[in-house]
Amino acid sequence: MAVSVSGMLATFTPPAGAVALIGDFTDWKKGAPLPVVDGQPLTLVLPRGAWVEYAWLDATGEPFADPDNAVRSLNPWWTYPRATEIGTYSQHPLSMETAPVAAGQAHRLSWDGGVFSGTRRAIVYTPPHYDPAQTYPVYYVQDGVAFYRTGKLGELQDRALAAGLTDPAVLVFVEPGERNEEYYLNDRYLEFLMQEVWPRVEGAYNVSTQAAGRGLWGASLGGLISLYLGSRHPELFGRVVSHSGAFIARPGATRGGTIDTTTAGEWLRETLEATPPRHLKVSLDTGTLEWLAAPNRRMAAAFADLGMQHQYREYQSGHNWVTWRSALPEALLYMQGK
């Protein structure tokens, strides 16, 4: 048996060739792997109701999938994570609904980048029964393909609309080029949106051009750039959704030749405490099994202390698409709920 669960205890039985265990509980490669000693199982205490993803390391330090566990994650980056539940991982009813409903329409855009080089792509998702005479709120969604295909945010809105739970919005799924560069506190990303994305959206679809009706949405680094730009530009944005925001960040901070998301400190929270973005309506959430849980808690606590309009939720899972897809319904209901 790959993993056996008893209450809050999860026992991981190593397969042949495994020398260590990594996963949400080690922040994957950010923390030290848990060594396998004499081929013996490893037992961890984990939260009740958690969805836990993990992998084994071989003698060369390379991760590999547990051959005895067929339960895969929604991970679009790696093929090796496998998952187990500590009891039952709860899902929002909207996420579980499968009955067919009226669907929105996806309009695909492609162009040669100017602010950032390379071919740029976006998907404009208009709600069912889209009326060109009506003005709709609009959300610019970072990591657009992942939110469209893996998160299925457009389909989620369709179900929420069919149930009469929300008002419609236009969702613009914007695909990054080099996301580390574009999303790590980079003001040029706003230039990209204003010069390249908005003219293709706000000139072709009847969406709000007022700050109150224009929002930013993202996960991890996408959540960081969304809150960063949304907080700095009250004339442009009134809404921000951030899932597992990468709030360990500081302008120009690098570590080992790449952006620093582990030791850079919480510059954005400190900045917002000094200059509160009270113009924003913000939805924050995080997984409890990730290194960004505490920074997100502190960001939410700062918003509470500042009296800002916001919600904050936690999910018993890690820095992955299971967490973010679980969080999408409550974020949508908070932003667009009737």
Protein Blocks (a to p, Z undefined) as FASTA:
>chain_A
ZZdcehjaccddddehiabdcdjknopmmmccdddeehiacdddddehiacddddddfko
pacddfkbcbdcfbfkbmkbccddehjadddfklmpcbdcddddddddddddfklgcjdd
ddddddehiafkbccdddddehklmmmmmnommmmmmmmmmnopaccddddddddfblml
mmnopaklmmmmmmmmmmmmmmmpccdfbfklpccddehjlmmmmmmmmmmmmmlbcbdc
dehiafbccehiaeehiacfklnojmklmmmmmmccfkbccdddddfkbfklmmmmmmmm
mmmmnopacddddddddddfklmmmmmmmmmmmmmoZZ
